[in-house]
């Protein structure tokens, strides 16, 4: 084969390869952009900023008042736990229903303790826990018998939680309270082991909440 012909064939093959790769990259960018637009259109959905995992626990909000009503979020519209896990972090939108009166008797507070530095697993635990509560305990949340309370322990005034609950990582803690006094608490440490099983995660949260309330 003549050198000139060989050169032309090689050049043509190179141009074809570059064009094929360019089309593939363009299609992938359009697909990802479409997914981002789809998620961002959901009420309260917030893009995730992935950060290195922190060994310290963080709590994300100031303790709510005893009469505060639980908030509703885009998670309630999700059809499955795995879908809810993609809506992270959970929204902090205003309640869609009028505030409920404070519950009488024993109240269950479900804490999610986290730090300011967070990873995708930390957001997923929060999303799945909130999803489980808002789907399995709708009446209890609306009536104030159960309160969902994410807390950032890096926020000033929240550092005492780490000592009180012996926290060493992001944690879901159940706390039974009566007349403003805590009766008992329990750390749901299996949430980390069930991250890859959204359905099992939801069942675990539901079972632990029911058992804890019956024993309170």
Z-matrix of the N, CA and C atoms (Angstrom, degrees):
N
C 1 1.462
C 2 1.520 1 108.85
N 3 1.352 2 116.02 1 136.85
C 4 1.437 3 119.92 2 -179.06
C 5 1.526 4 110.84 3 -69.52
N 6 1.360 5 116.18 4 144.32
C 7 1.474 6 120.14 5 -178.76
C 8 1.525 7 113.03 6 -54.81
N 9 1.328 8 117.51 7 -38.63
C 10 1.459 9 120.34 8 -177.75
C 11 1.518 10 110.82 9 -66.46
N 12 1.325 11 116.38 10 -43.05
C 13 1.472 12 120.62 11 -179.75
C 14 1.525 13 109.51 12 -65.62
N 15 1.352 14 114.98 13 -41.94
C 16 1.472 15 119.46 14 179.53
C 17 1.521 16 110.61 15 -62.40
N 18 1.335 17 116.47 16 -40.19
C 19 1.463 18 120.36 17 179.54
C 20 1.529 19 111.08 18 -63.65
N 21 1.358 20 116.23 19 -42.57
C 22 1.463 21 120.16 20 -179.68
C 23 1.523 22 111.41 21 -64.69
N 24 1.315 23 117.10 22 -38.86
C 25 1.465 24 120.51 23 179.50
C 26 1.525 25 110.55 24 -66.52
N 27 1.328 26 115.91 25 -41.86
C 28 1.477 27 120.22 26 179.60
C 29 1.525 28 110.64 27 -64.48
N 30 1.321 29 116.02 28 -42.30
C 31 1.466 30 120.68 29 -179.56
C 32 1.523 31 110.70 30 -64.28
N 33 1.354 32 116.28 31 -40.85
C 34 1.464 33 120.42 32 -179.80
C 35 1.531 34 110.32 33 -64.36
N 36 1.332 35 116.33 34 -42.50
C 37 1.470 36 120.82 35 179.45
C 38 1.536 37 110.89 36 -62.73
N 39 1.341 38 116.15 37 -39.54
C 40 1.467 39 120.70 38 -179.86
C 41 1.528 40 110.73 39 -65.34
N 42 1.343 41 115.65 40 -43.70
C 43 1.470 42 119.95 41 179.37
C 44 1.519 43 110.26 42 -62.35
N 45 1.314 44 117.60 43 -41.89
C 46 1.471 45 122.01 44 179.86
C 47 1.527 46 110.87 45 -62.29
N 48 1.340 47 115.38 46 -43.22
C 49 1.476 48 119.98 47 -179.30
C 50 1.517 49 111.23 48 -63.49
N 51 1.345 50 116.47 49 -46.06
C 52 1.471 51 121.04 50 179.81
C 53 1.521 52 110.42 51 -61.28
N 54 1.331 53 116.91 52 -42.18
C 55 1.468 54 120.47 53 -179.41
C 56 1.523 55 110.85 54 -63.79
N 57 1.346 56 116.33 55 -41.35
C 58 1.475 57 120.56 56 179.96
C 59 1.519 58 111.42 57 -63.23
N 60 1.321 59 116.12 58 -44.63
C 61 1.470 60 120.30 59 178.92
C 62 1.517 61 110.74 60 -64.07
N 63 1.318 62 116.66 61 -39.61
C 64 1.465 63 120.64 62 -179.68
C 65 1.517 64 111.80 63 -62.44
N 66 1.329 65 116.36 64 -42.48
C 67 1.465 66 120.55 65 178.37
C 68 1.522 67 110.67 66 -63.38
N 69 1.340 68 116.53 67 -42.51
C 70 1.469 69 120.71 68 -179.67
C 71 1.522 70 110.79 69 -62.80
N 72 1.338 71 116.35 70 -43.01
C 73 1.482 72 120.41 71 179.02
C 74 1.520 73 110.43 72 -63.87
N 75 1.343 74 116.30 73 -42.82
C 76 1.465 75 119.97 74 179.69
C 77 1.518 76 111.41 75 -60.82
N 78 1.331 77 117.55 76 -44.78
C 79 1.471 78 121.56 77 179.35
C 80 1.521 79 111.88 78 -62.53
N 81 1.344 80 116.70 79 -39.82
C 82 1.471 81 120.72 80 -179.38
C 83 1.528 82 110.77 81 -66.42
N 84 1.356 83 116.14 82 -41.05
C 85 1.467 84 120.18 83 178.68
C 86 1.519 85 110.21 84 -62.90
N 87 1.354 86 115.93 85 -42.93
C 88 1.470 87 118.76 86 178.85
C 89 1.524 88 111.45 87 -63.90
N 90 1.348 89 117.00 88 -38.48
C 91 1.475 90 120.42 89 -179.81
C 92 1.522 91 110.73 90 -64.60
N 93 1.350 92 116.44 91 -46.06
C 94 1.463 93 119.91 92 -179.25
C 95 1.519 94 111.07 93 -65.54
N 96 1.345 95 116.35 94 -37.79
C 97 1.453 96 119.65 95 179.27
C 98 1.521 97 110.20 96 -64.93
N 99 1.342 98 116.68 97 -37.68
C 100 1.460 99 120.76 98 178.10
C 101 1.512 100 111.70 99 -64.48
N 102 1.368 101 117.05 100 -40.84
C 103 1.458 102 120.57 101 178.91
C 104 1.519 103 110.43 102 -65.63
N 105 1.349 104 116.47 103 -40.68
C 106 1.466 105 119.79 104 -179.66
C 107 1.523 106 110.74 105 -63.31
N 108 1.365 107 116.52 106 -41.67
C 109 1.456 108 119.87 107 179.03
C 110 1.521 109 110.67 108 -65.08
N 111 1.327 110 117.14 109 -36.86
C 112 1.467 111 121.77 110 179.75
C 113 1.508 112 111.57 111 -63.33
N 114 1.338 113 118.04 112 -44.81
C 115 1.467 114 121.53 113 -179.16
C 116 1.511 115 110.78 114 -71.24
N 117 1.351 116 117.29 115 -42.49
C 118 1.460 117 120.44 116 -176.45
C 119 1.518 118 111.78 117 -66.40
N 120 1.349 119 118.25 118 -19.15
C 121 1.449 120 120.57 119 -179.98
C 122 1.518 121 112.12 120 -78.67
N 123 1.342 122 118.22 121 -13.29
C 124 1.457 123 120.87 122 179.21
C 125 1.518 124 110.15 123 -73.42
N 126 1.362 125 117.59 124 143.47
C 127 1.476 126 120.37 125 -179.78
C 128 1.518 127 111.52 126 -58.50
N 129 1.320 128 117.26 127 124.60
C 130 1.462 129 121.22 128 174.65
C 131 1.505 130 115.33 129 79.58
N 132 1.326 131 118.32 130 -1.96
C 133 1.463 132 119.19 131 -178.37
C 134 1.521 133 109.91 132 -67.38
N 135 1.337 134 116.39 133 137.06
C 136 1.472 135 121.76 134 -177.81
C 137 1.514 136 109.39 135 -127.74
N 138 1.339 137 118.20 136 134.28
C 139 1.475 138 120.01 137 177.77
C 140 1.515 139 110.49 138 -60.18
N 141 1.318 140 116.39 139 148.73
C 142 1.459 141 121.18 140 -178.30
C 143 1.512 142 110.45 141 -94.36
N 144 1.333 143 115.74 142 133.10
C 145 1.461 144 121.27 143 171.93
C 146 1.515 145 106.28 144 -106.95
N 147 1.330 146 116.42 145 108.57
C 148 1.462 147 120.61 146 -176.09
C 149 1.517 148 109.93 147 -76.25
N 150 1.334 149 116.01 148 128.22
C 151 1.456 150 121.72 149 179.82
C 152 1.508 151 109.63 150 -124.10
N 153 1.355 152 117.80 151 158.64
C 154 1.462 153 120.45 152 177.58
C 155 1.517 154 109.84 153 -61.18
N 156 1.331 155 116.34 154 145.08
C 157 1.456 156 120.75 155 179.44
C 158 1.517 157 110.37 156 -63.28
N 159 1.319 158 116.13 157 136.69
C 160 1.450 159 120.82 158 179.79
C 161 1.514 160 110.05 159 -104.80
N 162 1.340 161 116.42 160 144.32
C 163 1.449 162 120.84 161 178.84
C 164 1.518 163 110.54 162 -81.49
N 165 1.345 164 116.48 163 -12.39
C 166 1.456 165 120.39 164 -179.46
C 167 1.508 166 109.35 165 -93.58
N 168 1.332 167 118.29 166 153.13
C 169 1.454 168 121.39 167 -179.35
C 170 1.511 169 110.12 168 -92.36
N 171 1.320 170 117.33 169 143.99
C 172 1.431 171 119.51 170 179.14
C 173 1.517 172 110.74 171 -122.51
N 174 1.305 173 116.84 172 147.20
C 175 1.451 174 122.24 173 178.37
C 176 1.506 175 107.72 174 -123.68
N 177 1.357 176 118.27 175 129.50
C 178 1.446 177 120.55 176 -164.51
C 179 1.507 178 120.07 177 -94.93
N 180 1.269 179 121.95 178 -5.03
C 181 1.445 180 119.17 179 -179.52
C 182 1.507 181 110.40 180 -153.31
N 183 1.336 182 116.42 181 157.73
C 184 1.448 183 120.18 182 177.23
C 185 1.526 184 108.37 183 -68.17
N 186 1.358 185 117.99 184 145.28
C 187 1.467 186 120.40 185 -179.98
C 188 1.515 187 110.51 186 -54.12
N 189 1.328 188 116.11 187 134.88
C 190 1.452 189 120.72 188 179.85
C 191 1.523 190 109.84 189 -78.51
N 192 1.326 191 116.30 190 158.09
C 193 1.460 192 119.73 191 179.09
C 194 1.512 193 109.26 192 -71.17
N 195 1.347 194 118.87 193 156.65
C 196 1.467 195 121.76 194 -177.33
C 197 1.510 196 112.93 195 -56.73
N 198 1.337 197 117.85 196 -28.54
C 199 1.463 198 120.02 197 -176.24
C 200 1.515 199 112.79 198 -93.86
N 201 1.334 200 117.00 199 1.39
C 202 1.468 201 119.32 200 -176.91
C 203 1.513 202 110.43 201 -65.61
N 204 1.314 203 116.18 202 136.07
C 205 1.458 204 120.91 203 179.72
C 206 1.504 205 109.73 204 -86.62
N 207 1.335 206 118.17 205 146.65
C 208 1.463 207 120.41 206 178.69
C 209 1.515 208 110.26 207 -66.55
N 210 1.329 209 116.44 208 147.70
C 211 1.452 210 119.70 209 178.90
C 212 1.517 211 109.91 210 -89.41
N 213 1.337 212 115.44 211 154.98
C 214 1.460 213 121.77 212 175.21
C 215 1.512 214 107.11 213 -103.88
N 216 1.302 215 118.06 214 152.54
C 217 1.457 216 119.33 215 -177.40
C 218 1.501 217 110.90 216 -142.46
N 219 1.334 218 114.39 217 -178.57
C 220 1.466 219 120.05 218 178.75
C 221 1.511 220 110.68 219 -63.50
N 222 1.324 221 118.45 220 -16.84
C 223 1.457 222 120.54 221 -178.49
C 224 1.513 223 111.60 222 -63.94
N 225 1.328 224 117.71 223 -30.05
C 226 1.452 225 119.93 224 -177.91
C 227 1.520 226 111.38 225 -67.04
N 228 1.330 227 116.70 226 -19.90
C 229 1.456 228 120.31 227 179.43
C 230 1.518 229 111.91 228 -86.56
N 231 1.320 230 118.06 229 -10.75
C 232 1.460 231 121.01 230 -179.44
C 233 1.517 232 109.85 231 -70.76
N 234 1.308 233 117.40 232 146.58
C 235 1.455 234 121.81 233 -176.50
C 236 1.508 235 113.04 234 -93.82
N 237 1.302 236 118.60 235 -10.85
C 238 1.461 237 120.64 236 -178.83
C 239 1.513 238 109.74 237 -154.28
N 240 1.362 239 117.66 238 158.43
C 241 1.467 240 120.64 239 177.74
C 242 1.518 241 112.53 240 -58.28
N 243 1.338 242 117.20 241 -37.59
C 244 1.461 243 119.45 242 -178.20
C 245 1.514 244 110.69 243 -66.51
N 246 1.351 245 117.03 244 -34.71
C 247 1.459 246 120.11 245 176.81
C 248 1.512 247 109.96 246 -68.19
N 249 1.329 248 116.57 247 -38.64
C 250 1.468 249 120.38 248 179.62
C 251 1.517 250 110.81 249 -63.39
N 252 1.312 251 117.69 250 -34.79
C 253 1.468 252 121.35 251 -177.22
C 254 1.521 253 111.59 252 -64.02
N 255 1.356 254 116.83 253 -21.08
C 256 1.458 255 119.81 254 -179.98
C 257 1.530 256 111.98 255 -84.61
N 258 1.341 257 117.26 256 -10.95
C 259 1.458 258 121.19 257 -179.08
C 260 1.517 259 109.41 258 -97.00
N 261 1.329 260 117.81 259 64.11
C 262 1.435 261 119.22 260 -177.44
C 263 1.528 262 110.65 261 -117.78
N 264 1.340 263 119.59 262 148.97
C 265 1.456 264 124.37 263 -3.68
C 266 1.519 265 111.02 264 -74.33
N 267 1.364 266 119.08 265 158.49
C 268 1.462 267 120.89 266 179.18
C 269 1.524 268 109.98 267 -57.15
N 270 1.331 269 116.02 268 150.07
C 271 1.450 270 120.22 269 -176.71
C 272 1.516 271 111.57 270 -72.69
N 273 1.322 272 115.37 271 158.31
C 274 1.452 273 121.82 272 176.46
C 275 1.529 274 107.13 273 -121.28
N 276 1.338 275 116.34 274 50.77
C 277 1.453 276 120.85 275 -176.71
C 278 1.514 277 110.10 276 -85.92
N 279 1.325 278 115.78 277 162.69
C 280 1.461 279 120.30 278 179.88
C 281 1.514 280 110.08 279 -66.56
N 282 1.318 281 116.38 280 153.74
C 283 1.461 282 121.76 281 -179.34
C 284 1.518 283 110.10 282 -62.46
N 285 1.326 284 116.35 283 140.18
C 286 1.456 285 121.05 284 179.13
C 287 1.518 286 111.04 285 -87.22
N 288 1.323 287 117.93 286 -5.60
C 289 1.458 288 122.08 287 179.85
C 290 1.525 289 108.78 288 -125.99
N 291 1.349 290 117.36 289 157.76
C 292 1.474 291 120.04 290 179.01
C 293 1.517 292 110.47 291 -60.33
N 294 1.345 293 118.10 292 147.43
C 295 1.462 294 121.47 293 179.51
C 296 1.516 295 111.13 294 -56.17
N 297 1.348 296 116.26 295 136.46
C 298 1.457 297 121.07 296 179.41
C 299 1.516 298 109.64 297 -86.74
N 300 1.333 299 117.38 298 150.86
C 301 1.468 300 119.34 299 177.60
C 302 1.511 301 110.53 300 -67.96
N 303 1.318 302 117.26 301 157.93
C 304 1.464 303 120.81 302 179.60
C 305 1.515 304 110.25 303 -61.98
N 306 1.319 305 116.17 304 138.22
C 307 1.464 306 120.50 305 -178.54
C 308 1.525 307 109.87 306 -72.13
N 309 1.327 308 115.72 307 143.89
C 310 1.453 309 121.09 308 177.03
C 311 1.523 310 109.30 309 -87.96
N 312 1.314 311 117.37 310 149.50
C 313 1.458 312 120.88 311 178.12
C 314 1.513 313 111.80 312 80.02
N 315 1.327 314 114.90 313 -149.12
C 316 1.465 315 120.27 314 -176.68
C 317 1.525 316 111.39 315 -75.88
N 318 1.327 317 115.39 316 136.60
C 319 1.461 318 122.20 317 -179.87
C 320 1.521 319 108.96 318 -121.12
N 321 1.315 320 117.17 319 142.64
C 322 1.458 321 121.41 320 178.06
C 323 1.524 322 109.39 321 -105.13
N 324 1.317 323 115.83 322 123.32
C 325 1.464 324 121.20 323 174.12
C 326 1.520 325 107.52 324 -104.60
N 327 1.323 326 116.33 325 125.89
C 328 1.462 327 121.34 326 176.83
C 329 1.529 328 106.73 327 -103.86
N 330 1.323 329 115.31 328 106.82
C 331 1.463 330 121.05 329 -179.67
C 332 1.533 331 110.48 330 -90.74
N 333 1.332 332 115.06 331 146.18
C 334 1.466 333 119.10 332 164.86
C 335 1.521 334 105.48 333 -123.87
N 336 1.324 335 116.96 334 109.44
C 337 1.451 336 122.39 335 -178.23
C 338 1.531 337 110.39 336 -93.65
N 339 1.318 338 115.22 337 128.35
C 340 1.470 339 120.45 338 -179.80
C 341 1.522 340 109.37 339 -144.32
N 342 1.319 341 116.03 340 172.55
C 343 1.461 342 121.55 341 177.29
C 344 1.523 343 109.51 342 -109.56
N 345 1.327 344 116.53 343 175.42
C 346 1.461 345 119.51 344 178.85
C 347 1.523 346 110.68 345 -67.46
N 348 1.329 347 116.87 346 -38.08
C 349 1.467 348 121.10 347 176.10
C 350 1.520 349 108.26 348 -81.50
N 351 1.331 350 116.41 349 124.20
C 352 1.462 351 119.91 350 -174.45
C 353 1.526 352 111.11 351 -135.77
N 354 1.326 353 114.63 352 157.12
C 355 1.470 354 121.22 353 178.52
C 356 1.527 355 108.43 354 -120.45
N 357 1.323 356 116.99 355 176.14
C 358 1.460 357 120.62 356 -179.09
C 359 1.525 358 111.51 357 -62.42
N 360 1.335 359 117.41 358 -35.82
C 361 1.473 360 120.31 359 178.89
C 362 1.526 361 110.96 360 -64.95
N 363 1.340 362 116.35 361 -37.20
C 364 1.470 363 120.37 362 179.47
C 365 1.524 364 110.28 363 -63.76
N 366 1.338 365 116.48 364 -44.88
C 367 1.459 366 120.14 365 178.04
C 368 1.531 367 110.98 366 -64.46
N 369 1.316 368 116.35 367 -36.72
C 370 1.462 369 120.25 368 -177.99
C 371 1.523 370 110.94 369 -66.67
N 372 1.336 371 117.57 370 -40.68
C 373 1.475 372 120.85 371 178.03
C 374 1.524 373 109.45 372 -60.91
N 375 1.319 374 116.71 373 -44.28
C 376 1.467 375 119.82 374 179.99
C 377 1.526 376 111.59 375 -63.69
N 378 1.340 377 115.94 376 -45.16
C 379 1.467 378 120.27 377 -178.75
C 380 1.525 379 111.74 378 -62.82
N 381 1.334 380 116.44 379 -46.44
C 382 1.463 381 120.23 380 -177.83
C 383 1.526 382 111.85 381 -67.15
N 384 1.325 383 117.28 382 -36.52
C 385 1.463 384 120.02 383 178.96
C 386 1.518 385 110.20 384 -66.54
N 387 1.337 386 116.44 385 -46.15
C 388 1.461 387 119.90 386 179.49
C 389 1.526 388 110.84 387 -63.99
N 390 1.332 389 116.26 388 -40.39
C 391 1.467 390 119.94 389 177.96
C 392 1.522 391 110.67 390 -59.70
N 393 1.341 392 116.89 391 -45.44
C 394 1.466 393 121.62 392 -178.68
C 395 1.516 394 111.21 393 -60.52
N 396 1.327 395 116.71 394 -44.38
C 397 1.464 396 120.41 395 -178.95
C 398 1.525 397 111.35 396 -67.06
N 399 1.335 398 117.06 397 -44.41
C 400 1.456 399 120.33 398 -175.42
C 401 1.521 400 113.04 399 -73.54
N 402 1.314 401 117.54 400 -14.31
C 403 1.459 402 120.43 401 177.79
C 404 1.526 403 113.02 402 -101.81
N 405 1.335 404 117.91 403 -29.70
C 406 1.462 405 120.90 404 -175.96
C 407 1.528 406 114.03 405 -103.27
N 408 1.334 407 117.23 406 -15.29
C 409 1.468 408 119.95 407 -176.19
C 410 1.535 409 110.46 408 -134.99
N 411 1.322 410 115.35 409 49.08
C 412 1.460 411 120.78 410 -177.28
C 413 1.529 412 111.56 411 -61.06
N 414 1.330 413 116.88 412 -50.33
C 415 1.465 414 120.90 413 -177.27
C 416 1.527 415 111.35 414 -65.06
N 417 1.333 416 116.31 415 -40.05
C 418 1.466 417 120.62 416 -178.00
C 419 1.537 418 111.37 417 -66.38
N 420 1.340 419 116.34 418 -38.11
C 421 1.463 420 120.32 419 177.46
C 422 1.527 421 110.36 420 -68.11
N 423 1.328 422 116.26 421 -43.79
C 424 1.464 423 120.37 422 -178.98
C 425 1.524 424 111.25 423 -65.35
N 426 1.343 425 116.71 424 -33.70
C 427 1.460 426 120.45 425 -178.34
C 428 1.509 427 114.39 426 -87.14
N 429 1.332 428 117.94 427 -3.34
C 430 1.448 429 120.64 428 178.83
C 431 1.510 430 114.73 429 82.78
N 432 1.338 431 117.56 430 6.39
C 433 1.467 432 120.57 431 179.03
C 434 1.530 433 110.79 432 -73.87
N 435 1.340 434 115.18 433 -29.42
C 436 1.464 435 121.52 434 176.15
C 437 1.519 436 107.66 435 -125.32
N 438 1.312 437 116.17 436 136.74
C 439 1.463 438 121.10 437 178.36
C 440 1.522 439 109.87 438 -125.85
N 441 1.332 440 115.98 439 129.56
C 442 1.474 441 122.61 440 177.64
C 443 1.521 442 107.79 441 -93.74
N 444 1.337 443 117.36 442 121.78
C 445 1.455 444 120.31 443 -173.25
C 446 1.537 445 111.76 444 -137.46
N 447 1.341 446 119.06 445 91.51
C 448 1.470 447 121.01 446 171.89
C 449 1.528 448 108.85 447 -69.61
N 450 1.328 449 117.47 448 140.17
C 451 1.467 450 121.11 449 -177.95
C 452 1.530 451 110.24 450 -137.70
N 453 1.320 452 115.54 451 130.63
C 454 1.468 453 121.10 452 176.82
C 455 1.527 454 107.93 453 -94.78
N 456 1.310 455 118.57 454 110.34
C 457 1.460 456 120.43 455 -175.72
C 458 1.524 457 112.99 456 -75.64
N 459 1.338 458 116.49 457 -6.73
C 460 1.458 459 119.61 458 174.65
C 461 1.529 460 111.20 459 -82.31
N 462 1.331 461 115.77 460 -12.55
C 463 1.454 462 120.06 461 178.38
C 464 1.531 463 109.33 462 -73.90
N 465 1.332 464 116.28 463 138.99
C 466 1.467 465 120.61 464 -178.58
C 467 1.522 466 111.43 465 -52.75
N 468 1.327 467 116.11 466 130.70
C 469 1.457 468 121.59 467 178.35
C 470 1.514 469 114.18 468 94.33
N 471 1.330 470 117.12 469 -8.35
C 472 1.469 471 120.34 470 -178.21
C 473 1.524 472 113.48 471 -103.38
N 474 1.327 473 117.24 472 -1.83
C 475 1.457 474 119.83 473 -175.47
C 476 1.533 475 113.07 474 -65.47
N 477 1.334 476 117.31 475 -20.73
C 478 1.475 477 119.81 476 -178.71
C 479 1.520 478 112.47 477 -65.51
N 480 1.353 479 117.43 478 -24.10
C 481 1.458 480 120.47 479 -179.37
C 482 1.527 481 111.52 480 -61.83
N 483 1.331 482 116.82 481 -36.89
C 484 1.467 483 120.60 482 -177.87
C 485 1.523 484 111.01 483 -59.85
N 486 1.318 485 116.76 484 -39.65
C 487 1.465 486 121.16 485 -179.84
C 488 1.521 487 111.36 486 -77.32
N 489 1.330 488 116.91 487 -42.84
C 490 1.457 489 121.19 488 -177.15
C 491 1.525 490 112.74 489 -63.29
N 492 1.341 491 116.32 490 -36.57
C 493 1.461 492 120.05 491 -177.41
C 494 1.525 493 112.95 492 -108.89
N 495 1.315 494 116.82 493 12.68
C 496 1.466 495 122.24 494 178.22
C 497 1.532 496 111.06 495 50.48
N 498 1.311 497 116.69 496 48.11
C 499 1.458 498 121.79 497 -176.67
C 500 1.524 499 111.47 498 -77.90
N 501 1.325 500 115.92 499 138.62
C 502 1.460 501 120.71 500 176.03
C 503 1.520 502 111.42 501 -131.77
N 504 1.329 503 116.96 502 -5.92
C 505 1.462 504 121.94 503 175.63
C 506 1.524 505 107.76 504 -158.14
N 507 1.324 506 117.70 505 178.58
C 508 1.458 507 120.32 506 177.36
C 509 1.527 508 108.58 507 -58.15
N 510 1.329 509 117.10 508 134.49
C 511 1.464 510 119.58 509 -170.20
C 512 1.521 511 112.67 510 -144.97
N 513 1.359 512 114.79 511 149.26
C 514 1.459 513 122.55 512 170.94
C 515 1.526 514 106.00 513 -104.33
N 516 1.324 515 116.32 514 122.65
C 517 1.465 516 121.42 515 -176.51
C 518 1.520 517 110.13 516 -125.40
N 519 1.336 518 116.72 517 131.89
C 520 1.457 519 122.14 518 174.99
C 521 1.519 520 108.31 519 -95.68
N 522 1.324 521 117.14 520 135.10
C 523 1.459 522 121.59 521 -179.10
C 524 1.523 523 109.87 522 -134.46
N 525 1.331 524 117.15 523 120.49
C 526 1.461 525 122.13 524 177.65
C 527 1.530 526 108.11 525 -90.77
N 528 1.336 527 115.95 526 124.61
C 529 1.464 528 121.05 527 -176.77
C 530 1.522 529 110.04 528 -126.41
N 531 1.328 530 115.46 529 137.09
C 532 1.463 531 120.89 530 175.73
C 533 1.519 532 108.75 531 -133.93
N 534 1.328 533 115.81 532 124.34
C 535 1.462 534 121.85 533 -179.34
C 536 1.535 535 111.64 534 53.61
N 537 1.340 536 115.84 535 39.52
C 538 1.448 537 120.68 536 177.47
C 539 1.511 538 115.12 537 79.66
N 540 1.314 539 117.83 538 3.08
C 541 1.466 540 121.71 539 -178.77
C 542 1.527 541 110.29 540 -114.38
N 543 1.318 542 115.63 541 129.94
C 544 1.464 543 119.29 542 -179.95
C 545 1.525 544 110.62 543 -75.75
N 546 1.335 545 115.56 544 128.93
C 547 1.463 546 121.40 545 -179.62
C 548 1.525 547 111.13 546 -90.97
N 549 1.329 548 116.39 547 -42.66
C 550 1.466 549 121.16 548 179.90
C 551 1.515 550 108.57 549 -165.17
N 552 1.341 551 115.87 550 167.89
C 553 1.457 552 120.47 551 178.20
C 554 1.524 553 109.89 552 -148.35
N 555 1.340 554 114.55 553 162.77
C 556 1.467 555 120.39 554 179.76
C 557 1.520 556 109.62 555 -148.59
N 558 1.332 557 115.97 556 132.36
C 559 1.462 558 122.18 557 177.78
C 560 1.533 559 108.47 558 -92.64
N 561 1.334 560 116.75 559 120.84
C 562 1.470 561 121.16 560 179.93
C 563 1.528 562 109.63 561 -85.93
N 564 1.331 563 115.99 562 79.38
C 565 1.464 564 120.77 563 -172.63
C 566 1.523 565 114.95 564 -73.51
N 567 1.328 566 118.40 565 -9.97
C 568 1.469 567 119.62 566 -179.26
C 569 1.531 568 113.25 567 -79.89
N 570 1.331 569 116.99 568 -5.34
C 571 1.468 570 118.41 569 -179.24
C 572 1.523 571 111.73 570 -59.59
N 573 1.321 572 117.43 571 -33.13
C 574 1.459 573 120.26 572 179.21
C 575 1.529 574 111.93 573 -68.75
N 576 1.327 575 116.91 574 -32.65
C 577 1.458 576 120.65 575 -177.74
C 578 1.529 577 112.26 576 -78.95
N 579 1.337 578 117.52 577 -17.69
C 580 1.465 579 121.17 578 -175.40
C 581 1.526 580 113.06 579 -105.99
N 582 1.313 581 117.54 580 13.80
C 583 1.459 582 120.63 581 -178.83
C 584 1.530 583 112.70 582 -60.39
N 585 1.325 584 116.55 583 -33.13
C 586 1.458 585 120.12 584 -179.34
C 587 1.517 586 113.51 585 -85.26
N 588 1.343 587 117.44 586 2.49
C 589 1.467 588 122.52 587 -178.01
C 590 1.529 589 108.87 588 -132.36
N 591 1.349 590 117.87 589 78.15
C 592 1.466 591 120.97 590 -176.72
C 593 1.529 592 114.38 591 -53.27
N 594 1.332 593 117.18 592 -41.19
C 595 1.464 594 119.68 593 179.49
C 596 1.524 595 110.60 594 -65.92
N 597 1.337 596 116.57 595 -43.43
C 598 1.456 597 120.42 596 177.81
C 599 1.522 598 110.90 597 -64.19
N 600 1.335 599 116.76 598 -35.22
C 601 1.465 600 122.05 599 177.79
C 602 1.523 601 109.67 600 -61.39
N 603 1.337 602 116.61 601 -47.27
C 604 1.460 603 121.00 602 -178.93
C 605 1.529 604 110.77 603 -63.64
N 606 1.316 605 116.80 604 -42.02
C 607 1.465 606 120.28 605 179.40
C 608 1.529 607 110.63 606 -63.93
N 609 1.325 608 116.22 607 -38.59
C 610 1.468 609 120.86 608 179.90
C 611 1.526 610 110.80 609 -64.56
N 612 1.328 611 116.99 610 -47.05
C 613 1.462 612 120.64 611 178.99
C 614 1.527 613 110.15 612 -60.59
N 615 1.328 614 116.57 613 -46.10
C 616 1.462 615 120.48 614 -178.73
C 617 1.515 616 112.44 615 -60.99
N 618 1.329 617 116.23 616 -46.23
C 619 1.467 618 120.78 617 -178.89
C 620 1.531 619 111.29 618 -64.34
N 621 1.334 620 116.83 619 -43.27
C 622 1.463 621 120.42 620 -178.46
C 623 1.529 622 111.20 621 -66.17
N 624 1.322 623 116.93 622 -40.93
C 625 1.464 624 120.47 623 179.91
C 626 1.527 625 110.45 624 -64.69
N 627 1.318 626 117.14 625 -45.25
C 628 1.476 627 120.19 626 -179.04
C 629 1.526 628 110.79 627 -64.27
N 630 1.314 629 116.91 628 -45.86
C 631 1.469 630 121.29 629 -179.02
C 632 1.523 631 110.78 630 -63.74
N 633 1.324 632 116.26 631 -41.84
C 634 1.470 633 120.87 632 -178.71
C 635 1.519 634 110.64 633 -65.25
N 636 1.332 635 117.16 634 -40.47
C 637 1.458 636 120.79 635 -179.07
C 638 1.517 637 111.58 636 -68.40
N 639 1.317 638 117.49 637 -38.67
C 640 1.464 639 120.89 638 179.52
C 641 1.524 640 111.33 639 -64.73
N 642 1.329 641 115.65 640 -33.75
C 643 1.463 642 119.77 641 -177.85
C 644 1.527 643 112.81 642 -86.25
N 645 1.324 644 117.14 643 -4.58
C 646 1.474 645 120.08 644 -177.28
C 647 1.533 646 111.28 645 -83.55
